[in-house]
């Protein structure tokens, strides 16, 4: 079954992202596996969080405060197949990187936060405000509930975009053998602030 349009869109957006070029260095293999990965991630987001789309152009996946991604969630989303679909070497790199995310992030985001898990805008549509428009509803919800928002990015060029949305760099990790990444947080804005 072909992946949904949004999975293909996110796959194009992340094809050359440092996270996925690290996990799967071969471009042709990345082109084949990323639509599966993002279809599973979208399923996970729909089951455990929130997914918003601009059909055929962009999608965002948020995980709300308190979300647990245990074995059941991985199984239901299809991500439990990652060792097979990615292959042993790529899966080992995936685990190394995501483990580094978890170690570095815990002291940064605490226990109550919205995780901007994935935001992908088709390369042909980037720079048009679509991503900002898609994340705005959860940012407003987090502000109203006085909750933190958190994300990781492996692309330095993304920092300015997220800073315009109110995120600040909360950490920068440069572990040997891994791509560098930034952790960003967005403190809730008060209702009387513009």
C-alpha positions in Angstrom: 0.0 0.0 0.0 1.5 3.4 -0.9 2.1 5.8 1.9 -0.4 8.6 2.4 0.4 11.9 0.7 1.5 13.5 4.0 4.0 10.8 4.7 5.5 11.4 1.2 5.5 15.1 1.9 7.4 14.7 5.2 9.8 12.2 3.6 10.7 14.8 0.9 11.1 17.5 3.6 13.5 15.2 5.6 15.3 13.5 2.8 18.5 15.5 3.2 18.0 16.3 6.9 21.1 15.5 9.0 19.2 13.1 11.2 18.2 10.9 8.3 21.4 11.2 6.3 23.1 9.9 9.5 20.6 7.0 10.0 20.6 6.0 6.4 23.5 7.5 4.4 22.4 5.9 1.0 20.0 8.4 -0.7 18.2 5.8 -2.7 17.5 3.7 0.3 16.4 6.8 2.3 14.0 7.6 -0.5 12.4 4.1 -0.1 12.3 3.9 3.7 11.3 7.4 4.8 7.7 7.3 3.5 7.2 4.1 5.6 8.8 5.7 8.6 6.7 8.9 8.4 3.5 6.9 7.7 4.2 5.1 11.0 5.0 8.4 12.7 1.8 9.9 11.5 -0.1 6.9 12.8 1.6 7.3 16.1 0.7 11.0 16.2 -2.9 10.3 15.4 -3.1 7.6 18.1 -1.1 9.3 20.9 -1.1 13.0 20.1 -2.2 15.5 17.5 -1.6 15.6 13.7 -2.4 18.7 11.6 -2.0 18.8 7.9 -2.0 21.2 5.0 -3.0 18.5 2.5 -0.2 17.7 0.0 2.0 20.4 1.4 2.8 19.9 5.1 2.1 18.0 8.3 2.9 18.4 12.0 2.9 15.8 14.7 2.7 16.9 18.4 2.9 14.6 21.4 1.0 16.1 24.4 2.2 16.3 28.0 2.4 13.0 29.6 2.6 10.9 26.4 4.3 7.6 26.9 5.7 5.8 23.8 6.0 2.3 25.2 6.0 -1.0 23.3 2.3 -0.9 22.7 2.4 2.5 21.0 5.3 1.3 18.9 3.5 -1.8 17.9 0.2 -0.1 17.0 1.9 2.6 15.0 4.1 0.1 13.0 7.3 1.7 14.3 8.1 -1.6 16.1 9.1 -2.8 12.6 11.9 -0.3 12.5 14.7 -2.8 13.0 13.5 -4.7 9.9 12.5 -1.8 7.8 15.6 0.3 8.5 18.0 -2.6 8.6 20.4 -3.5 11.4 23.1 -0.9 10.8 20.6 2.0 10.3 18.5 0.9 13.3 21.6 0.9 15.5 22.4 4.5 14.4 18.7 5.4 15.0 18.9 4.1 18.5 22.2 5.8 19.2 20.8 9.1 18.1 17.4 8.9 19.8 19.1 7.7 23.0 21.3 10.9 22.8 18.1 12.9 22.4 16.6 11.4 25.5 19.7 11.8 27.7 20.2 15.4 26.7 16.5 16.5 26.8 15.3 15.3 30.2 17.0 18.1 32.2 15.8 20.6 29.6 12.1 20.0 29.3 11.1 18.5 32.7 7.9 16.4 32.8 5.1 18.6 31.4 5.6 19.7 27.9 4.2 19.5 24.3 6.7 17.8 22.1 6.8 19.1 18.5 7.7 15.6 17.3 7.8 16.3 13.5 7.1 19.2 11.3 7.6 18.7 7.6 6.9 21.1 4.8 7.4 20.0 1.2 10.6 21.6 -0.1 8.6 23.3 -2.9 6.3 25.0 -0.3 8.9 26.0 2.3 9.2 29.7 3.2 5.4 30.4 2.7 4.3 30.4 6.3 2.7 27.0 6.2 4.7 25.5 9.0 4.1 28.4 11.3 0.4 28.3 10.5 0.3 24.5 11.3 2.0 24.8 14.7 0.0 27.9 15.8 -3.0 26.0 17.3 -0.9 24.0 19.7 1.3 26.9 20.6 -1.9 28.8 21.5 -3.2 25.8 23.5 0.1 25.5 25.4 0.0 29.2 26.1 -3.6 29.0 27.5 -2.6 26.0 29.7 0.7 27.6 30.6 2.7 24.6 29.2 6.1 24.3 27.8 6.8 23.3 24.2 9.9 21.4 23.2 11.6 20.2 20.1 14.9 18.9 18.7 16.5 19.9 15.4 19.6 18.7 13.7 19.5 21.6 11.2 21.0 24.9 12.2 19.1 26.7 9.5 15.8 25.7 11.4 16.8 27.7 14.5 15.8 31.1 13.1 12.4 29.7 12.1 11.6 28.3 15.5 13.0 31.4 17.2 10.4 33.5 15.3 7.8 31.3 16.9 9.1 32.0 20.4 11.4 29.0 20.9 14.9 29.5 22.4 17.9 27.3 22.2 18.0 25.3 25.5 21.0 23.1 24.6 23.4 22.2 21.8 24.9 18.6 21.7 28.0 17.7 19.8 28.7 14.1 20.9 31.5 12.4 19.0 30.2 10.0 16.3 26.7 11.7 16.2 25.4 14.6 14.2 25.1 17.8 16.3 21.6 18.8 17.4 19.9 21.6 19.2 17.1 21.4 21.8 14.7 24.2 21.9 12.0 25.2 24.3 9.1 27.7 24.2 7.9 29.0 27.5 4.2 29.8 27.6 3.2 33.3 26.8 0.8 35.1 29.2 -2.6 35.9 27.8 -2.0 39.6 28.0 1.3 39.5 26.1 1.3 40.2 22.3 
